[in-house]
Amino acid sequence: MAKAQITIPLDIPDVRVLQTSVSERGEIIITIESTKAGTPCRKCGKWITKLHGRDEWVTIRHLPALGRPSYLRYRPNRYQCQDCAGQPTTTQNLEWHDANSPHSFAYDNHILLLLVNSTVEDVSLKENLSYERVTGTLERRVESRVDWTAIAEIEILGLDEIALKKGHRAYVTLVTGRLHSGELRILGVLPGHEKAEVIDFLRLIPFRILQTVQAVCCDLWEAYMEAVRQELPTARLVADRFHVAKHYRHAADQIRKQDQKARTATFEERTVNRSVSKTQRQFSSLSKKRRKPQQRRTENLETLLRAFRLCQTGLCFAGTIDCHLQHELIQETSSI
């Protein structure tokens, strides 16, 4: 009995699908050829259309399909210029692939969207890519131009800090925009995470689009918040839940570590019940000599419980309250 099949649009301009196959590892291999006639000459810049042959086969990663990784396989066309001295040849430039990239442009965008509220290591594991392949995607998009004419309005602007190298202070800023239609679009990758770099990018956005920005979502990095307050004073600052949760848990965990450090190795303290209420009931029966360390232990437990209650309260409201209130709750948790 024949297997059921479906047809999925490739959404790549000026190509023809020659063959589709599935490898032994379950990967989808799509063999294509370009239907675009000609390319600009690499020397004089004129449009040339004389086909001079094809390069070797190139295989690049493309968007996953039905949970399987997919690859595009093609041979780039080469064209010859009749006007330049020596009649040099030029490999055809394609709208959907950079010759120096192992990915299609669509797959690069897919990786960048996965990096929102995530880390390079997480995306590397999810997509079965090396750490260098993921950071390479970020580096290729640094300072790339944005076609603002294709964007009518942006409701929510996103600023995400991404670390390029493990253990190094090398960061880039991923800028995303959620359009009125709900589509999440990559707007740019900035070569750093400082206030001046964010301000420079925000000033490139046309005024007609800036007026439509209702909120800016970012972590609690002060440079981001200061840049947004300066350039988008009417937009609401929203704390990124991923980073807020990290701050709350870190503050509560620090108190937990302090509590453990305060414990002594005496038999009396090791046998004290961890329940605050039960500890308080037992306190009156202790001798004066044993009351002091036990009293300290009781206070530590109450502090720890309060810290974790504040942590849970903050996480419950992390998606609904603004950055200013988030700062107050985190500072209260840290200062207990």
GUGUNU-116488 format. One record per residue (C-alpha): chain; x, y, z; residue in three letters. Coordinates in steps of 0.02 Angstrom, whole numbers. Layout:
# GUGUNU-116488
<rec ch="A" c1="X" c2="Y" c3="Z" aa="Ala"/>
...
# end
This chain:
# GUGUNU-116488
<rec ch="A" c1="0" c2="0" c3="0" aa="Met"/>
<rec ch="A" c1="68" c2="172" c3="-48" aa="Ala"/>
<rec ch="A" c1="117" c2="289" c3="92" aa="Lys"/>
<rec ch="A" c1="17" c2="449" c3="117" aa="Ala"/>
<rec ch="A" c1="107" c2="604" c3="54" aa="Gln"/>
<rec ch="A" c1="90" c2="792" c3="73" aa="Ile"/>
<rec ch="A" c1="158" c2="940" c3="-24" aa="Thr"/>
<rec ch="A" c1="247" c2="1082" c3="70" aa="Ile"/>
<rec ch="A" c1="292" c2="1246" c3="-18" aa="Pro"/>
<rec ch="A" c1="480" c2="1275" c3="-20" aa="Leu"/>
<rec ch="A" c1="458" c2="1466" c3="-14" aa="Asp"/>
<rec ch="A" c1="623" c2="1499" c3="-104" aa="Ile"/>
<rec ch="A" c1="619" c2="1613" c3="-257" aa="Pro"/>
<rec ch="A" c1="686" c2="1567" c3="-430" aa="Asp"/>
<rec ch="A" c1="721" c2="1381" c3="-402" aa="Val"/>
<rec ch="A" c1="658" c2="1217" c3="-472" aa="Arg"/>
<rec ch="A" c1="648" c2="1058" c3="-368" aa="Val"/>
<rec ch="A" c1="734" c2="914" c3="-459" aa="Leu"/>
<rec ch="A" c1="724" c2="777" c3="-328" aa="Gln"/>
<rec ch="A" c1="675" c2="744" c3="-147" aa="Thr"/>
<rec ch="A" c1="745" c2="600" c3="-46" aa="Ser"/>
<rec ch="A" c1="766" c2="541" c3="133" aa="Val"/>
<rec ch="A" c1="938" c2="489" c3="196" aa="Ser"/>
<rec ch="A" c1="974" c2="339" c3="307" aa="Glu"/>
<rec ch="A" c1="973" c2="454" c3="458" aa="Arg"/>
<rec ch="A" c1="801" c2="521" c3="414" aa="Gly"/>
<rec ch="A" c1="862" c2="687" c3="344" aa="Glu"/>
<rec ch="A" c1="765" c2="765" c3="200" aa="Ile"/>
<rec ch="A" c1="876" c2="804" c3="50" aa="Ile"/>
<rec ch="A" c1="803" c2="923" c3="-79" aa="Ile"/>
<rec ch="A" c1="898" c2="938" c3="-243" aa="Thr"/>
<rec ch="A" c1="862" c2="1102" c3="-333" aa="Ile"/>
<rec ch="A" c1="926" c2="1212" c3="-473" aa="Glu"/>
<rec ch="A" c1="918" c2="1399" c3="-499" aa="Ser"/>
<rec ch="A" c1="799" c2="1466" c3="-632" aa="Thr"/>
<rec ch="A" c1="869" c2="1642" c3="-617" aa="Lys"/>
<rec ch="A" c1="958" c2="1693" c3="-778" aa="Ala"/>
<rec ch="A" c1="1117" c2="1793" c3="-750" aa="Gly"/>
<rec ch="A" c1="1211" c2="1883" c3="-611" aa="Thr"/>
<rec ch="A" c1="1312" c2="2045" c3="-589" aa="Pro"/>
<rec ch="A" c1="1493" c2="2034" c3="-648" aa="Cys"/>
<rec ch="A" c1="1613" c2="2032" c3="-499" aa="Arg"/>
<rec ch="A" c1="1727" c2="2159" c3="-589" aa="Lys"/>
<rec ch="A" c1="1624" c2="2283" c3="-689" aa="Cys"/>
<rec ch="A" c1="1456" c2="2256" c3="-605" aa="Gly"/>
<rec ch="A" c1="1361" c2="2233" c3="-768" aa="Lys"/>
<rec ch="A" c1="1225" c2="2103" c3="-783" aa="Trp"/>
<rec ch="A" c1="1294" c2="1952" c3="-874" aa="Ile"/>
<rec ch="A" c1="1191" c2="1808" c3="-943" aa="Thr"/>
<rec ch="A" c1="1315" c2="1695" c3="-1035" aa="Lys"/>
<rec ch="A" c1="1317" c2="1529" c3="-941" aa="Leu"/>
<rec ch="A" c1="1493" c2="1462" c3="-922" aa="His"/>
<rec ch="A" c1="1457" c2="1305" c3="-823" aa="Gly"/>
<rec ch="A" c1="1419" c2="1254" c3="-645" aa="Arg"/>
<rec ch="A" c1="1521" c2="1238" c3="-485" aa="Asp"/>
<rec ch="A" c1="1532" c2="1082" c3="-376" aa="Glu"/>
<rec ch="A" c1="1382" c2="1022" c3="-276" aa="Trp"/>
<rec ch="A" c1="1342" c2="1124" c3="-121" aa="Val"/>
<rec ch="A" c1="1238" c2="1058" c3="24" aa="Thr"/>
<rec ch="A" c1="1168" c2="1180" c3="152" aa="Ile"/>
<rec ch="A" c1="1052" c2="1164" c3="303" aa="Arg"/>
<rec ch="A" c1="873" c2="1224" c3="280" aa="His"/>
<rec ch="A" c1="717" c2="1237" c3="387" aa="Leu"/>
<rec ch="A" c1="661" c2="1076" c3="474" aa="Pro"/>
<rec ch="A" c1="510" c2="988" c3="402" aa="Ala"/>
<rec ch="A" c1="394" c2="877" c3="505" aa="Leu"/>
<rec ch="A" c1="524" c2="866" c3="643" aa="Gly"/>
<rec ch="A" c1="663" c2="813" c3="525" aa="Arg"/>
<rec ch="A" c1="816" c2="915" c3="475" aa="Pro"/>
<rec ch="A" c1="816" c2="962" c3="292" aa="Ser"/>
<rec ch="A" c1="955" c2="1007" c3="171" aa="Tyr"/>
<rec ch="A" c1="961" c2="1097" c3="4" aa="Leu"/>
<rec ch="A" c1="1079" c2="1025" c3="-127" aa="Arg"/>
<rec ch="A" c1="1123" c2="1123" c3="-284" aa="Tyr"/>
<rec ch="A" c1="1261" c2="1171" c3="-407" aa="Arg"/>
<rec ch="A" c1="1290" c2="1360" c3="-420" aa="Pro"/>
<rec ch="A" c1="1287" c2="1430" c3="-597" aa="Asn"/>
<rec ch="A" c1="1437" c2="1525" c3="-664" aa="Arg"/>
<rec ch="A" c1="1423" c2="1663" c3="-793" aa="Tyr"/>
<rec ch="A" c1="1554" c2="1742" c3="-906" aa="Gln"/>
<rec ch="A" c1="1575" c2="1929" c3="-939" aa="Cys"/>
<rec ch="A" c1="1609" c2="1971" c3="-1121" aa="Gln"/>
<rec ch="A" c1="1658" c2="2152" c3="-1087" aa="Asp"/>
<rec ch="A" c1="1796" c2="2135" c3="-955" aa="Cys"/>
<rec ch="A" c1="1976" c2="2097" c3="-1002" aa="Ala"/>
<rec ch="A" c1="2009" c2="1911" c3="-993" aa="Gly"/>
<rec ch="A" c1="1822" c2="1875" c3="-990" aa="Gln"/>
<rec ch="A" c1="1815" c2="1826" c3="-805" aa="Pro"/>
<rec ch="A" c1="1680" c2="1714" c3="-735" aa="Thr"/>
<rec ch="A" c1="1567" c2="1750" c3="-586" aa="Thr"/>
<rec ch="A" c1="1469" c2="1632" c3="-475" aa="Thr"/>
<rec ch="A" c1="1285" c2="1678" c3="-469" aa="Gln"/>
<rec ch="A" c1="1226" c2="1773" c3="-316" aa="Asn"/>
<rec ch="A" c1="1069" c2="1699" c3="-239" aa="Leu"/>
<rec ch="A" c1="936" c2="1788" c3="-135" aa="Glu"/>
<rec ch="A" c1="916" c2="1641" c3="-17" aa="Trp"/>
<rec ch="A" c1="1096" c2="1591" c3="18" aa="His"/>
<rec ch="A" c1="1264" c2="1673" c3="53" aa="Asp"/>
<rec ch="A" c1="1406" c2="1577" c3="-30" aa="Ala"/>
<rec ch="A" c1="1507" c2="1579" c3="133" aa="Asn"/>
<rec ch="A" c1="1368" c2="1511" c3="242" aa="Ser"/>
<rec ch="A" c1="1324" c2="1328" c3="280" aa="Pro"/>
<rec ch="A" c1="1141" c2="1381" c3="303" aa="His"/>
<rec ch="A" c1="1005" c2="1458" c3="199" aa="Ser"/>
<rec ch="A" c1="948" c2="1632" c3="250" aa="Phe"/>
<rec ch="A" c1="783" c2="1557" c3="310" aa="Ala"/>
<rec ch="A" c1="875" c2="1435" c3="425" aa="Tyr"/>
<rec ch="A" c1="985" c2="1575" c3="494" aa="Asp"/>
<rec ch="A" c1="826" c2="1670" c3="540" aa="Asn"/>
<rec ch="A" c1="758" c2="1512" c3="620" aa="His"/>
<rec ch="A" c1="913" c2="1498" c3="731" aa="Ile"/>
<rec ch="A" c1="904" c2="1681" c3="781" aa="Leu"/>
<rec ch="A" c1="723" c2="1663" c3="834" aa="Leu"/>
<rec ch="A" c1="768" c2="1510" c3="938" aa="Leu"/>
<rec ch="A" c1="899" c2="1616" c3="1028" aa="Leu"/>
<rec ch="A" c1="764" c2="1733" c3="1097" aa="Val"/>
<rec ch="A" c1="754" c2="1697" c3="1285" aa="Asn"/>
<rec ch="A" c1="877" c2="1554" c3="1262" aa="Ser"/>
<rec ch="A" c1="1065" c2="1525" c3="1254" aa="Thr"/>
<rec ch="A" c1="1187" c2="1474" c3="1118" aa="Val"/>
<rec ch="A" c1="1216" c2="1307" c3="1204" aa="Glu"/>
<rec ch="A" c1="1029" c2="1270" c3="1214" aa="Asp"/>
<rec ch="A" c1="1003" c2="1305" c3="1029" aa="Val"/>
<rec ch="A" c1="1159" c2="1206" c3="986" aa="Ser"/>
<rec ch="A" c1="1087" c2="1052" c3="1074" aa="Leu"/>
<rec ch="A" c1="911" c2="1073" c3="1003" aa="Lys"/>
<rec ch="A" c1="968" c2="1089" c3="823" aa="Glu"/>
<rec ch="A" c1="1116" c2="969" c3="837" aa="Asn"/>
<rec ch="A" c1="1237" c2="1105" c3="782" aa="Leu"/>
<rec ch="A" c1="1409" c2="1149" c3="847" aa="Ser"/>
<rec ch="A" c1="1428" c2="1299" c3="960" aa="Tyr"/>
<rec ch="A" c1="1530" c2="1385" c3="824" aa="Glu"/>
<rec ch="A" c1="1393" c2="1359" c3="693" aa="Arg"/>
<rec ch="A" c1="1267" c2="1450" c3="803" aa="Val"/>
<rec ch="A" c1="1384" c2="1595" c3="845" aa="Thr"/>
<rec ch="A" c1="1430" c2="1604" c3="661" aa="Gly"/>
<rec ch="A" c1="1248" c2="1638" c3="620" aa="Thr"/>
<rec ch="A" c1="1251" c2="1786" c3="740" aa="Leu"/>
<rec ch="A" c1="1414" c2="1854" c3="671" aa="Glu"/>
<rec ch="A" c1="1349" c2="1846" c3="491" aa="Arg"/>
<rec ch="A" c1="1200" c2="1954" c3="538" aa="Arg"/>
<rec ch="A" c1="1296" c2="2089" c3="632" aa="Val"/>
<rec ch="A" c1="1265" c2="2260" c3="555" aa="Glu"/>
<rec ch="A" c1="1156" c2="2189" c3="417" aa="Ser"/>
<rec ch="A" c1="1038" c2="2315" c3="339" aa="Arg"/>
<rec ch="A" c1="852" c2="2316" c3="376" aa="Val"/>
<rec ch="A" c1="723" c2="2348" c3="240" aa="Asp"/>
<rec ch="A" c1="610" c2="2465" c3="338" aa="Trp"/>
<rec ch="A" c1="497" c2="2492" c3="188" aa="Thr"/>
<rec ch="A" c1="431" c2="2314" c3="210" aa="Ala"/>
<rec ch="A" c1="376" c2="2350" c3="390" aa="Ile"/>
<rec ch="A" c1="220" c2="2453" c3="428" aa="Ala"/>
<rec ch="A" c1="219" c2="2445" c3="617" aa="Glu"/>
<rec ch="A" c1="301" c2="2358" c3="766" aa="Ile"/>
<rec ch="A" c1="196" c2="2328" c3="921" aa="Glu"/>
<rec ch="A" c1="330" c2="2251" c3="1032" aa="Ile"/>
<rec ch="A" c1="518" c2="2274" c3="1017" aa="Leu"/>
<rec ch="A" c1="634" c2="2143" c3="1093" aa="Gly"/>
<rec ch="A" c1="815" c2="2163" c3="1151" aa="Leu"/>
<rec ch="A" c1="909" c2="2003" c3="1195" aa="Asp"/>
<rec ch="A" c1="1089" c2="1989" c3="1254" aa="Glu"/>
<rec ch="A" c1="1182" c2="1841" c3="1178" aa="Ile"/>
<rec ch="A" c1="1356" c2="1784" c3="1233" aa="Ala"/>
<rec ch="A" c1="1464" c2="1739" c3="1084" aa="Leu"/>
<rec ch="A" c1="1603" c2="1644" c3="1175" aa="Lys"/>
<rec ch="A" c1="1604" c2="1541" c3="1332" aa="Lys"/>
<rec ch="A" c1="1694" c2="1625" c3="1476" aa="Gly"/>
<rec ch="A" c1="1725" c2="1786" c3="1378" aa="His"/>
<rec ch="A" c1="1640" c2="1954" c3="1389" aa="Arg"/>
<rec ch="A" c1="1594" c2="1953" c3="1205" aa="Ala"/>
<rec ch="A" c1="1412" c2="1995" c3="1179" aa="Tyr"/>
<rec ch="A" c1="1295" c2="2042" c3="1038" aa="Val"/>
<rec ch="A" c1="1118" c2="2109" c3="1050" aa="Thr"/>
<rec ch="A" c1="979" c2="2022" c3="955" aa="Leu"/>
<rec ch="A" c1="840" c2="2144" c3="906" aa="Val"/>
<rec ch="A" c1="670" c2="2072" c3="863" aa="Thr"/>
<rec ch="A" c1="501" c2="2148" c3="825" aa="Gly"/>
<rec ch="A" c1="326" c2="2077" c3="843" aa="Arg"/>
<rec ch="A" c1="217" c2="2147" c3="706" aa="Leu"/>
<rec ch="A" c1="31" c2="2184" c3="715" aa="His"/>
<rec ch="A" c1="-3" c2="2019" c3="624" aa="Ser"/>
<rec ch="A" c1="85" c2="1923" c3="764" aa="Gly"/>
<rec ch="A" c1="238" c2="1881" c3="658" aa="Glu"/>
<rec ch="A" c1="405" c2="1887" c3="750" aa="Leu"/>
<rec ch="A" c1="539" c2="1962" c3="639" aa="Arg"/>
<rec ch="A" c1="727" c2="1979" c3="658" aa="Ile"/>
<rec ch="A" c1="772" c2="2163" c3="643" aa="Leu"/>
<rec ch="A" c1="958" c2="2157" c3="675" aa="Gly"/>
<rec ch="A" c1="1108" c2="2096" c3="773" aa="Val"/>
<rec ch="A" c1="1210" c2="2232" c3="859" aa="Leu"/>
<rec ch="A" c1="1398" c2="2208" c3="887" aa="Pro"/>
<rec ch="A" c1="1387" c2="2234" c3="1076" aa="Gly"/>
<rec ch="A" c1="1267" c2="2267" c3="1219" aa="His"/>
<rec ch="A" c1="1307" c2="2445" c3="1271" aa="Glu"/>
<rec ch="A" c1="1188" c2="2592" c3="1281" aa="Lys"/>
<rec ch="A" c1="1266" c2="2688" c3="1135" aa="Ala"/>
<rec ch="A" c1="1249" c2="2540" c3="1016" aa="Glu"/>
<rec ch="A" c1="1065" c2="2516" c3="1058" aa="Val"/>
<rec ch="A" c1="1030" c2="2703" c3="1039" aa="Ile"/>
<rec ch="A" c1="1116" c2="2706" c3="868" aa="Asp"/>
<rec ch="A" c1="1004" c2="2564" c3="808" aa="Phe"/>
<rec ch="A" c1="844" c2="2640" c3="878" aa="Leu"/>
<rec ch="A" c1="883" c2="2802" c3="786" aa="Arg"/>
<rec ch="A" c1="890" c2="2706" c3="622" aa="Leu"/>
<rec ch="A" c1="708" c2="2654" c3="641" aa="Ile"/>
<rec ch="A" c1="594" c2="2773" c3="543" aa="Pro"/>
<rec ch="A" c1="488" c2="2888" c3="651" aa="Phe"/>
<rec ch="A" c1="326" c2="2818" c3="579" aa="Arg"/>
<rec ch="A" c1="373" c2="2646" c3="648" aa="Ile"/>
<rec ch="A" c1="437" c2="2711" c3="816" aa="Leu"/>
<rec ch="A" c1="266" c2="2787" c3="847" aa="Gln"/>
<rec ch="A" c1="185" c2="2615" c3="837" aa="Thr"/>
<rec ch="A" c1="299" c2="2533" c3="969" aa="Val"/>
<rec ch="A" c1="192" c2="2501" c3="1124" aa="Gln"/>
<rec ch="A" c1="315" c2="2401" c3="1230" aa="Ala"/>
<rec ch="A" c1="498" c2="2349" c3="1236" aa="Val"/>
<rec ch="A" c1="541" c2="2180" c3="1310" aa="Cys"/>
<rec ch="A" c1="718" c2="2158" c3="1378" aa="Cys"/>
<rec ch="A" c1="817" c2="2089" c3="1523" aa="Asp"/>
<rec ch="A" c1="864" c2="2197" c3="1673" aa="Leu"/>
<rec ch="A" c1="1025" c2="2258" c3="1593" aa="Trp"/>
<rec ch="A" c1="1031" c2="2443" c3="1637" aa="Glu"/>
<rec ch="A" c1="1104" c2="2495" c3="1469" aa="Ala"/>
<rec ch="A" c1="952" c2="2427" c3="1377" aa="Tyr"/>
<rec ch="A" c1="828" c2="2512" c3="1494" aa="Met"/>
<rec ch="A" c1="917" c2="2680" c3="1487" aa="Glu"/>
<rec ch="A" c1="924" c2="2675" c3="1297" aa="Ala"/>
<rec ch="A" c1="738" c2="2636" c3="1285" aa="Val"/>
<rec ch="A" c1="690" c2="2772" c3="1410" aa="Arg"/>
<rec ch="A" c1="790" c2="2898" c3="1309" aa="Gln"/>
<rec ch="A" c1="731" c2="2852" c3="1134" aa="Glu"/>
<rec ch="A" c1="559" c2="2777" c3="1169" aa="Leu"/>
<rec ch="A" c1="494" c2="2869" c3="1323" aa="Pro"/>
<rec ch="A" c1="311" c2="2823" c3="1289" aa="Thr"/>
<rec ch="A" c1="343" c2="2636" c3="1267" aa="Ala"/>
<rec ch="A" c1="315" c2="2521" c3="1415" aa="Arg"/>
<rec ch="A" c1="469" c2="2428" c3="1477" aa="Leu"/>
<rec ch="A" c1="430" c2="2245" c3="1509" aa="Val"/>
<rec ch="A" c1="551" c2="2132" c3="1603" aa="Ala"/>
<rec ch="A" c1="599" c2="1972" c3="1513" aa="Asp"/>
<rec ch="A" c1="530" c2="1826" c3="1616" aa="Arg"/>
<rec ch="A" c1="682" c2="1717" c3="1578" aa="Phe"/>
<rec ch="A" c1="804" c2="1840" c3="1658" aa="His"/>
<rec ch="A" c1="687" c2="1892" c3="1799" aa="Val"/>
<rec ch="A" c1="671" c2="1711" c3="1854" aa="Ala"/>
<rec ch="A" c1="860" c2="1696" c3="1852" aa="Lys"/>
<rec ch="A" c1="880" c2="1847" c3="1967" aa="His"/>
<rec ch="A" c1="746" c2="1789" c3="2091" aa="Tyr"/>
<rec ch="A" c1="817" c2="1614" c3="2104" aa="Arg"/>
<rec ch="A" c1="994" c2="1679" c3="2124" aa="His"/>
<rec ch="A" c1="941" c2="1795" c3="2268" aa="Ala"/>
<rec ch="A" c1="846" c2="1656" c3="2357" aa="Ala"/>
<rec ch="A" c1="987" c2="1532" c3="2328" aa="Asp"/>
<rec ch="A" c1="1114" c2="1652" c3="2406" aa="Gln"/>
<rec ch="A" c1="1008" c2="1657" c3="2565" aa="Ile"/>
<rec ch="A" c1="998" c2="1467" c3="2563" aa="Arg"/>
<rec ch="A" c1="1188" c2="1457" c3="2554" aa="Lys"/>
<rec ch="A" c1="1206" c2="1582" c3="2698" aa="Gln"/>
<rec ch="A" c1="1088" c2="1476" c3="2801" aa="Asp"/>
<rec ch="A" c1="1190" c2="1319" c3="2770" aa="Gln"/>
<rec ch="A" c1="1351" c2="1411" c3="2813" aa="Lys"/>
<rec ch="A" c1="1276" c2="1470" c3="2978" aa="Ala"/>
<rec ch="A" c1="1243" c2="1294" c3="3039" aa="Arg"/>
<rec ch="A" c1="1361" c2="1219" c3="3165" aa="Thr"/>
<rec ch="A" c1="1417" c2="1039" c3="3178" aa="Ala"/>
<rec ch="A" c1="1349" c2="1014" c3="3354" aa="Thr"/>
<rec ch="A" c1="1234" c2="870" c3="3387" aa="Phe"/>
<rec ch="A" c1="1100" c2="984" c3="3459" aa="Glu"/>
<rec ch="A" c1="1084" c2="1089" c3="3300" aa="Glu"/>
<rec ch="A" c1="1089" c2="941" c3="3182" aa="Arg"/>
<rec ch="A" c1="941" c2="862" c3="3271" aa="Thr"/>
<rec ch="A" c1="833" c2="1020" c3="3268" aa="Val"/>
<rec ch="A" c1="676" c2="996" c3="3163" aa="Asn"/>
<rec ch="A" c1="676" c2="1101" c3="3005" aa="Arg"/>
<rec ch="A" c1="497" c2="1158" c3="3028" aa="Ser"/>
<rec ch="A" c1="492" c2="1336" c3="3095" aa="Val"/>
<rec ch="A" c1="335" c2="1310" c3="3198" aa="Ser"/>
<rec ch="A" c1="401" c2="1151" c3="3280" aa="Lys"/>
<rec ch="A" c1="568" c2="1235" c3="3314" aa="Thr"/>
<rec ch="A" c1="482" c2="1378" c3="3403" aa="Gln"/>
<rec ch="A" c1="384" c2="1257" c3="3513" aa="Arg"/>
<rec ch="A" c1="544" c2="1166" c3="3564" aa="Gln"/>
<rec ch="A" c1="636" c2="1328" c3="3601" aa="Phe"/>
<rec ch="A" c1="560" c2="1352" c3="3775" aa="Ser"/>
<rec ch="A" c1="622" c2="1182" c3="3832" aa="Ser"/>
<rec ch="A" c1="805" c2="1217" c3="3790" aa="Leu"/>
<rec ch="A" c1="934" c2="1272" c3="3919" aa="Ser"/>
<rec ch="A" c1="1002" c2="1450" c3="3911" aa="Lys"/>
<rec ch="A" c1="1165" c2="1385" c3="3839" aa="Lys"/>
<rec ch="A" c1="1076" c2="1301" c3="3694" aa="Arg"/>
<rec ch="A" c1="951" c2="1441" c3="3662" aa="Arg"/>
<rec ch="A" c1="1070" c2="1561" c3="3573" aa="Lys"/>
<rec ch="A" c1="1122" c2="1449" c3="3426" aa="Pro"/>
<rec ch="A" c1="945" c2="1382" c3="3415" aa="Gln"/>
<rec ch="A" c1="874" c2="1558" c3="3407" aa="Gln"/>
<rec ch="A" c1="993" c2="1600" c3="3266" aa="Arg"/>
<rec ch="A" c1="939" c2="1443" c3="3174" aa="Arg"/>
<rec ch="A" c1="755" c2="1491" c3="3193" aa="Thr"/>
<rec ch="A" c1="787" c2="1665" c3="3124" aa="Glu"/>
<rec ch="A" c1="883" c2="1592" c3="2976" aa="Asn"/>
<rec ch="A" c1="739" c2="1475" c3="2933" aa="Leu"/>
<rec ch="A" c1="613" c2="1616" c3="2939" aa="Glu"/>
<rec ch="A" c1="724" c2="1723" c3="2827" aa="Thr"/>
<rec ch="A" c1="744" c2="1581" c3="2704" aa="Leu"/>
<rec ch="A" c1="557" c2="1550" c3="2697" aa="Leu"/>
<rec ch="A" c1="522" c2="1735" c3="2669" aa="Arg"/>
<rec ch="A" c1="651" c2="1742" c3="2529" aa="Ala"/>
<rec ch="A" c1="575" c2="1596" c3="2437" aa="Phe"/>
<rec ch="A" c1="399" c2="1666" c3="2458" aa="Arg"/>
<rec ch="A" c1="458" c2="1830" c3="2381" aa="Leu"/>
<rec ch="A" c1="542" c2="1730" c3="2242" aa="Cys"/>
<rec ch="A" c1="382" c2="1636" c3="2202" aa="Gln"/>
<rec ch="A" c1="279" c2="1796" c3="2209" aa="Thr"/>
<rec ch="A" c1="395" c2="1880" c3="2087" aa="Gly"/>
<rec ch="A" c1="392" c2="1733" c3="1966" aa="Leu"/>
<rec ch="A" c1="202" c2="1728" c3="1968" aa="Cys"/>
<rec ch="A" c1="192" c2="1909" c3="1912" aa="Phe"/>
<rec ch="A" c1="349" c2="1914" c3="1804" aa="Ala"/>
<rec ch="A" c1="251" c2="1918" c3="1643" aa="Gly"/>
<rec ch="A" c1="132" c2="2057" c3="1695" aa="Thr"/>
<rec ch="A" c1="227" c2="2191" c3="1793" aa="Ile"/>
<rec ch="A" c1="351" c2="2318" c3="1729" aa="Asp"/>
<rec ch="A" c1="540" c2="2329" c3="1754" aa="Cys"/>
<rec ch="A" c1="532" c2="2456" c3="1897" aa="His"/>
<rec ch="A" c1="426" c2="2344" c3="2007" aa="Leu"/>
<rec ch="A" c1="531" c2="2192" c3="1961" aa="Gln"/>
<rec ch="A" c1="686" c2="2285" c3="2021" aa="His"/>
<rec ch="A" c1="603" c2="2325" c3="2189" aa="Glu"/>
<rec ch="A" c1="554" c2="2143" c3="2221" aa="Leu"/>
<rec ch="A" c1="726" c2="2076" c3="2174" aa="Ile"/>
<rec ch="A" c1="813" c2="2204" c3="2284" aa="Gln"/>
<rec ch="A" c1="698" c2="2160" c3="2430" aa="Glu"/>
<rec ch="A" c1="738" c2="1975" c3="2407" aa="Thr"/>
<rec ch="A" c1="926" c2="2009" c3="2396" aa="Ser"/>
<rec ch="A" c1="929" c2="2122" c3="2549" aa="Ser"/>
<rec ch="A" c1="843" c2="2003" c3="2671" aa="Ile"/>
# end
